[in-house]
Amino acid sequence: MEPGSSSDSLGKAERVKGGVTTRLGSVLPNPKIEPFVPRFDHNPNELRSWAKRTGFVSDYSGGTETSANEKNDSALFDLENGLDSGNGETSPKIEIDPVLGRTRPNRGIEIEPVGKNERDGTGKNENQRRRTRDETKFHERKVGLNASGSRNGNAHGIANGNGHRNEVPEVAPVAEPKKEDGVFEIDEKIDVAYGEELSQGGWQRLSGMNYGIRENPGFAPSVYYGLQHYLSLAGSLIFIPLIIVPAMGGTDKDTATVISTMLLVSGITTILHSYFGTRLPLVQGSSFVYLAPALVVMNAREYRNLTEHKFRHIMRELQGAIIVGSIFQSILGFSGLMSLLLRLINPIVVAPTVAAVGLAFFSYGFAQAGSCVEISIPQILLLLVFALYLRGISIFGNRVFRIYAVPLSIMLIWTYAFFLTAGGAYNYKGCSPDIPSSNILIDVCRKHAYTMKHCRTDVSNAWRAAAWVRIPYPFQWGIPIFHLRTSMIMIIVSLVTSVDSVGTYHSASLRVNSKPPTPGIVSRGIAMEGFCSILAGLWGSGTGSSTLTENVHTINITKVASRRAVEVGAVFLILFSFVGKVGALLASIPQALAASVLCFMWALIVALGLSTLQYSQTASFRNITIVGVSLFLGLSIPAYFQQYQPESRLILPSYFVAYAAASNGPIHTGSKQLDFALNALMSMNMVVTLLVAFVLDNTVPGSRQERGVYIWSRAEEIATDPSFLSDYALPRKVAKCFCWAKCLGV
């Protein structure tokens, strides 16, 4: 090797490392070596590429310092080659090709984890304190090489990380440098701190997706995967009308119309969110968050004795309340206030709130399903068998039982219920299947009317009454009614929906191998959800539109995160809404069968909510106390408010008594509108749970890592590599129109 080539190759190695300090294992024989000046204009992309070649996952974020309370306590790795880091651990050596300036492909790197509580040789935990939350810190040393040992301040020494000064000895030439097979051994010191996201279960590049968010599977596969996606969410899309419409006094035809309206609104809002929202492959639909306030409104005292046009009156008031609450949600997103609120919303707040949404309906679940146990119990058992015991069985490469657990079980048990009905299992002497009009006057049939209504498959006349083609249109139930009391309720409910969506956005971004969105993109998604809920209020679906929490579970099962597939499925949903017989067929599902499926769906929501705790330290006493207290008070305080309604227990079914507290609650301020709103809010489990968890999590001291603070994409990362947010970028023409809206991540 020619003299001086070693110096050149060393310089190349230094440039590849982007400023990583190196120390020669042996001294070069050239006495005319110029003093080395480290390069500060390094390209962070080179560091990222080097990290990939050496097996590391570097979380470079621009090299900015963070505050002391944001230090990362995650797993740390010390790659100092041949150097003692001060804690008694010797790091491995890294061999670098002197010509290419990179590691040899045939030489592995051993990584030894450095315990976060180990101290350095001085007895001070300096290294742990200096490791930052989300960035790689490099210790750069200026080494002056001079034959006489007098130039560039060699006598002054260099300060190390502990405040001591390391004297640089004079360089004495030797005959030949140390080498092995043409490769110099270079000692390096690299302190790599894994990002906070990775250490606490946050963002990391997950594998296993068959189709990414921007991939186009083709037309035929998109149709298949799109329909597959919506079939797996069938329980969340169609079962809410089966609860609210009969309770509002609606007919079977009204139920079919509301189902068709929900299909139309869900398809339109999903496409809008896919293009102008967060652009994640998330389905928008009637969220169970809106079910509790809908039940509160329809069980108000003035509607209990209303007989004429009761359904239309309640629906119009629900429309007005949803529109007002959705306008507030849109303002929250478009104004950028949601970005500020995100600082206070963490997994410890999201987990109990989402879980309380499912727990709120425990009094309805099996109380309705138990009305026909010969249908409901087989339905629940079959769901559990498909979703749990047969989830690993693959047919033609698809986990059929795991993906289609809900629709498969519904079809099988519905067929079984049809044979029971046709076989005369629910035929009673002198009683007609026309429920309950033909049986209400006959004493013998009166005791069988309840069973026949919930078990027979031929009770509904929706199929006979519905038209083949019907297009849902805005204001189909009349002009919305705006009341202060219901508007106040929906404004608070829109906050609960936003908290639910924040957790869904973060979880979905991890599933689709994408960088978490920025606070501006989250605000954009919340604003678009508010706009979509306004459309739901105009069309009259009975509930607002929100991101379905179960969608994350569906993406994880199907391994399809293609945005195009979700959009194609939404188009088919719109087409199905125009066929009136489709809504009529779904409306004829027996109520016991629907209630048994909802028992599974609500339990799944509880589980998905609690699974959000994986992003925090679940073993922390602080966290488990906050979650436990929030859930307990979220169930106990509403139970207290529900005691003040003795007459309701004689009028309403037991599973609706919990939602009648608004008219008889203990709060009396002198204003009937305000009393109704406050009593209603304090009788809803999810609102009380959110309030308790929000206050406790933001007042009880705890580190960011312990609290599991959601990690969103940072500005320095976007400046370094803008491709991180390409999955969330708006279409070019749309982005030009909203280029002024920096708060929306445009």
ChimeraX attribute file (.defattr): number of C-alpha atoms within 10 A of each C-alpha:
attribute: neighborCount
match mode: 1-to-1
recipient: residues
	/A:1	6
	/A:2	5
	/A:3	10
	/A:4	14
	/A:5	12
	/A:6	18
	/A:7	16
	/A:8	14
	/A:9	18
	/A:10	22
	/A:11	19
	/A:12	18
	/A:13	23
	/A:14	20
	/A:15	20
	/A:16	19
	/A:17	23
	/A:18	22
	/A:19	21
	/A:20	22
	/A:21	18
	/A:22	22
	/A:23	16
	/A:24	14
	/A:25	16
	/A:26	15
	/A:27	15
	/A:28	20
	/A:29	17
	/A:30	18
	/A:31	14
	/A:32	11
	/A:33	14
	/A:34	12
	/A:35	13
	/A:36	13
	/A:37	12
	/A:38	19
	/A:39	14
	/A:40	11
	/A:41	9
	/A:42	16
	/A:43	14
	/A:44	17
	/A:45	13
	/A:46	14
	/A:47	19
	/A:48	18
	/A:49	15
	/A:50	19
	/A:51	16
	/A:52	12
	/A:53	14
	/A:54	18
	/A:55	12
	/A:56	16
	/A:57	19
	/A:58	19
	/A:59	21
	/A:60	22
	/A:61	21
	/A:62	17
	/A:63	14
	/A:64	12
	/A:65	16
	/A:66	14
	/A:67	8
	/A:68	12
	/A:69	13
	/A:70	16
	/A:71	21
	/A:72	26
	/A:73	22
	/A:74	19
	/A:75	16
	/A:76	21
	/A:77	19
	/A:78	21
	/A:79	25
	/A:80	21
	/A:81	22
	/A:82	19
	/A:83	18
	/A:84	14
	/A:85	19
	/A:86	14
	/A:87	16
	/A:88	12
	/A:89	17
	/A:90	16
	/A:91	24
	/A:92	19
	/A:93	19
	/A:94	23
	/A:95	22
	/A:96	21
	/A:97	19
	/A:98	23
	/A:99	16
	/A:100	13
	/A:101	19
	/A:102	19
	/A:103	19
	/A:104	16
	/A:105	11
	/A:106	6
	/A:107	11
	/A:108	14
	/A:109	15
	/A:110	13
	/A:111	14
	/A:112	14
	/A:113	13
	/A:114	17
	/A:115	14
	/A:116	17
	/A:117	10
	/A:118	17
	/A:119	17
	/A:120	18
	/A:121	14
	/A:122	10
	/A:123	10
	/A:124	12
	/A:125	16
	/A:126	15
	/A:127	19
	/A:128	19
	/A:129	14
	/A:130	16
	/A:131	25
	/A:132	26
	/A:133	24
	/A:134	25
	/A:135	23
	/A:136	20
	/A:137	18
	/A:138	15
	/A:139	14
	/A:140	16
	/A:141	16
	/A:142	16
	/A:143	20
	/A:144	22
	/A:145	22
	/A:146	19
	/A:147	16
	/A:148	10
	/A:149	16
	/A:150	12
	/A:151	12
	/A:152	13
	/A:153	12
	/A:154	18
	/A:155	14
	/A:156	11
	/A:157	16
	/A:158	17
	/A:159	13
	/A:160	12
	/A:161	11
	/A:162	13
	/A:163	8
	/A:164	10
	/A:165	12
	/A:166	12
	/A:167	12
	/A:168	17
	/A:169	14
	/A:170	15
	/A:171	16
	/A:172	15
	/A:173	15
	/A:174	13
	/A:175	9
	/A:176	11
	/A:177	16
	/A:178	15
	/A:179	11
	/A:180	9
	/A:181	5
	/A:182	11
	/A:183	15
	/A:184	21
	/A:185	21
	/A:186	21
	/A:187	22
	/A:188	24
	/A:189	23
	/A:190	20
	/A:191	19
	/A:192	24
	/A:193	26
	/A:194	25
	/A:195	27
	/A:196	27
	/A:197	23
	/A:198	17
	/A:199	19
	/A:200	19
	/A:201	15
	/A:202	23
	/A:203	25
	/A:204	19
	/A:205	13
	/A:206	11
	/A:207	10
	/A:208	12
	/A:209	18
	/A:210	13
	/A:211	17
	/A:212	20
	/A:213	22
	/A:214	17
	/A:215	14
	/A:216	14
	/A:217	19
	/A:218	10
	/A:219	12
	/A:220	10
	/A:221	12
	/A:222	21
	/A:223	21
	/A:224	14
	/A:225	23
	/A:226	24
	/A:227	20
	/A:228	20
	/A:229	25
	/A:230	21
	/A:231	20
	/A:232	24
	/A:233	24
	/A:234	15
	/A:235	20
	/A:236	22
	/A:237	22
	/A:238	22
	/A:239	21
	/A:240	24
	/A:241	24
	/A:242	22
	/A:243	17
	/A:244	22
	/A:245	23
	/A:246	14
	/A:247	14
	/A:248	22
	/A:249	18
	/A:250	17
	/A:251	15
	/A:252	23
	/A:253	23
	/A:254	22
	/A:255	24
	/A:256	28
	/A:257	28
	/A:258	28
	/A:259	29
	/A:260	32
	/A:261	26
	/A:262	31
	/A:263	26
	/A:264	27
	/A:265	30
	/A:266	28
	/A:267	26
	/A:268	22
	/A:269	26
	/A:270	28
	/A:271	24
	/A:272	19
	/A:273	26
	/A:274	24
	/A:275	18
	/A:276	19
	/A:277	25
	/A:278	30
	/A:279	22
	/A:280	24
	/A:281	28
	/A:282	29
	/A:283	29
	/A:284	28
	/A:285	28
	/A:286	28
	/A:287	19
	/A:288	26
	/A:289	25
	/A:290	22
	/A:291	20
	/A:292	23
	/A:293	23
	/A:294	26
	/A:295	19
	/A:296	25
	/A:297	26
	/A:298	26
	/A:299	24
	/A:300	18
	/A:301	15
	/A:302	10
	/A:303	15
	/A:304	14
	/A:305	9
	/A:306	12
	/A:307	9
	/A:308	9
	/A:309	11
	/A:310	16
	/A:311	22
	/A:312	20
	/A:313	19
	/A:314	23
	/A:315	28
	/A:316	23
	/A:317	23
	/A:318	28
	/A:319	30
	/A:320	24
	/A:321	30
	/A:322	35
	/A:323	26
	/A:324	24
	/A:325	25
	/A:326	32
	/A:327	19
	/A:328	19
	/A:329	29
	/A:330	24
	/A:331	17
	/A:332	22
	/A:333	26
	/A:334	21
	/A:335	15
	/A:336	22
	/A:337	14
	/A:338	24
	/A:339	21
	/A:340	12
	/A:341	13
	/A:342	17
	/A:343	12
	/A:344	14
	/A:345	19
	/A:346	26
	/A:347	26
	/A:348	31
	/A:349	30
	/A:350	28
	/A:351	27
	/A:352	30
	/A:353	33
	/A:354	28
	/A:355	26
	/A:356	29
	/A:357	27
	/A:358	25
	/A:359	21
	/A:360	23
	/A:361	21
	/A:362	14
	/A:363	14
	/A:364	18
	/A:365	22
	/A:366	21
	/A:367	16
	/A:368	20
	/A:369	27
	/A:370	17
	/A:371	20
	/A:372	23
	/A:373	16
	/A:374	17
	/A:375	22
	/A:376	26
	/A:377	17
	/A:378	17
	/A:379	26
	/A:380	22
	/A:381	14
	/A:382	20
	/A:383	24
	/A:384	18
	/A:385	16
	/A:386	21
	/A:387	18
	/A:388	13
	/A:389	13
	/A:390	15
	/A:391	17
	/A:392	14
	/A:393	13
	/A:394	12
	/A:395	9
	/A:396	6
	/A:397	7
	/A:398	13
	/A:399	17
	/A:400	19
	/A:401	23
	/A:402	25
	/A:403	24
	/A:404	23
	/A:405	23
	/A:406	25
	/A:407	17
	/A:408	19
	/A:409	22
	/A:410	23
	/A:411	11
	/A:412	14
	/A:413	19
	/A:414	18
	/A:415	13
	/A:416	15
	/A:417	21
	/A:418	16
	/A:419	14
	/A:420	18
	/A:421	18
	/A:422	14
	/A:423	10
	/A:424	10
	/A:425	13
	/A:426	18
	/A:427	16
	/A:428	14
	/A:429	8
	/A:430	10
	/A:431	20
	/A:432	16
	/A:433	20
	/A:434	15
	/A:435	21
	/A:436	18
	/A:437	11
	/A:438	15
	/A:439	19
	/A:440	15
	/A:441	10
	/A:442	13
	/A:443	9
	/A:444	14
	/A:445	19
	/A:446	16
	/A:447	12
	/A:448	18
	/A:449	23
	/A:450	14
	/A:451	15
	/A:452	27
	/A:453	22
	/A:454	23
	/A:455	27
	/A:456	27
	/A:457	21
	/A:458	19
	/A:459	19
	/A:460	22
	/A:461	16
	/A:462	24
	/A:463	21
	/A:464	12
	/A:465	15
	/A:466	21
	/A:467	17
	/A:468	13
	/A:469	13
	/A:470	14
	/A:471	14
	/A:472	21
	/A:473	12
	/A:474	15
	/A:475	14
	/A:476	14
	/A:477	18
	/A:478	15
	/A:479	17
	/A:480	22
	/A:481	15
	/A:482	17
	/A:483	14
	/A:484	14
	/A:485	18
	/A:486	26
	/A:487	22
	/A:488	20
	/A:489	26
	/A:490	27
	/A:491	20
	/A:492	16
	/A:493	25
	/A:494	28
	/A:495	19
	/A:496	22
	/A:497	25
	/A:498	26
	/A:499	23
	/A:500	24
	/A:501	22
	/A:502	23
	/A:503	21
	/A:504	22
	/A:505	22
	/A:506	22
	/A:507	20
	/A:508	23
	/A:509	23
	/A:510	18
	/A:511	23
	/A:512	29
	/A:513	19
	/A:514	22
	/A:515	21
	/A:516	28
	/A:517	23
	/A:518	22
	/A:519	24
	/A:520	25
	/A:521	29
	/A:522	28
	/A:523	33
	/A:524	30
	/A:525	28
	/A:526	32
	/A:527	30
	/A:528	25
	/A:529	31
	/A:530	31
	/A:531	24
	/A:532	28
	/A:533	32
	/A:534	25
	/A:535	22
	/A:536	29
	/A:537	30
	/A:538	24
	/A:539	22
	/A:540	31
	/A:541	30
	/A:542	28
	/A:543	28
	/A:544	37
	/A:545	32
	/A:546	29
	/A:547	27
	/A:548	23
	/A:549	26
	/A:550	21
	/A:551	21
	/A:552	24
	/A:553	20
	/A:554	22
	/A:555	21
	/A:556	16
	/A:557	17
	/A:558	21
	/A:559	18
	/A:560	27
	/A:561	29
	/A:562	25
	/A:563	25
	/A:564	23
	/A:565	28
	/A:566	28
	/A:567	25
	/A:568	19
	/A:569	25
	/A:570	28
	/A:571	19
	/A:572	17
	/A:573	22
	/A:574	20
	/A:575	15
	/A:576	18
	/A:577	26
	/A:578	20
	/A:579	17
	/A:580	24
	/A:581	23
	/A:582	20
	/A:583	29
	/A:584	28
	/A:585	17
	/A:586	18
	/A:587	27
	/A:588	21
	/A:589	22
	/A:590	26
	/A:591	23
	/A:592	28
	/A:593	28
	/A:594	23
	/A:595	26
	/A:596	27
	/A:597	25
	/A:598	24
	/A:599	20
	/A:600	20
	/A:601	18
	/A:602	24
	/A:603	18
	/A:604	17
	/A:605	22
	/A:606	21
	/A:607	15
	/A:608	20
	/A:609	25
	/A:610	20
	/A:611	15
	/A:612	24
	/A:613	24
	/A:614	15
	/A:615	25
	/A:616	23
	/A:617	18
	/A:618	17
	/A:619	10
	/A:620	12
	/A:621	9
	/A:622	18
	/A:623	25
	/A:624	15
	/A:625	12
	/A:626	21
	/A:627	25
	/A:628	13
	/A:629	17
	/A:630	28
	/A:631	24
	/A:632	16
	/A:633	16
	/A:634	28
	/A:635	20
	/A:636	15
	/A:637	16
	/A:638	24
	/A:639	17
	/A:640	14
	/A:641	23
	/A:642	25
	/A:643	15
	/A:644	16
	/A:645	18
	/A:646	12
	/A:647	10
	/A:648	22
	/A:649	15
	/A:650	10
	/A:651	12
	/A:652	15
	/A:653	12
	/A:654	13
	/A:655	16
	/A:656	20
	/A:657	22
	/A:658	29
	/A:659	25
	/A:660	26
	/A:661	31
	/A:662	28
	/A:663	23
	/A:664	22
	/A:665	21
	/A:666	17
	/A:667	16
	/A:668	13
	/A:669	11
	/A:670	8
	/A:671	8
	/A:672	11
	/A:673	15
	/A:674	18
	/A:675	20
	/A:676	26
	/A:677	22
	/A:678	19
	/A:679	23
	/A:680	32
	/A:681	24
	/A:682	23
	/A:683	29
	/A:684	28
	/A:685	28
	/A:686	28
	/A:687	23
	/A:688	24
	/A:689	30
	/A:690	23
	/A:691	15
	/A:692	20
	/A:693	28
	/A:694	20
	/A:695	14
	/A:696	19
	/A:697	21
	/A:698	16
	/A:699	9
	/A:700	10
	/A:701	11
	/A:702	15
	/A:703	12
	/A:704	17
	/A:705	22
	/A:706	19
	/A:707	24
	/A:708	25
	/A:709	22
	/A:710	23
	/A:711	19
	/A:712	19
	/A:713	18
	/A:714	14
	/A:715	13
	/A:716	14
	/A:717	16
	/A:718	16
	/A:719	12
	/A:720	15
	/A:721	14
	/A:722	11
	/A:723	13
	/A:724	17
	/A:725	18
	/A:726	13
	/A:727	21
	/A:728	25
	/A:729	19
	/A:730	20
	/A:731	10
	/A:732	9
	/A:733	8
	/A:734	13
	/A:735	15
	/A:736	11
	/A:737	10
	/A:738	14
	/A:739	11
	/A:740	10
	/A:741	15
	/A:742	11
	/A:743	20
	/A:744	25
	/A:745	22
	/A:746	18
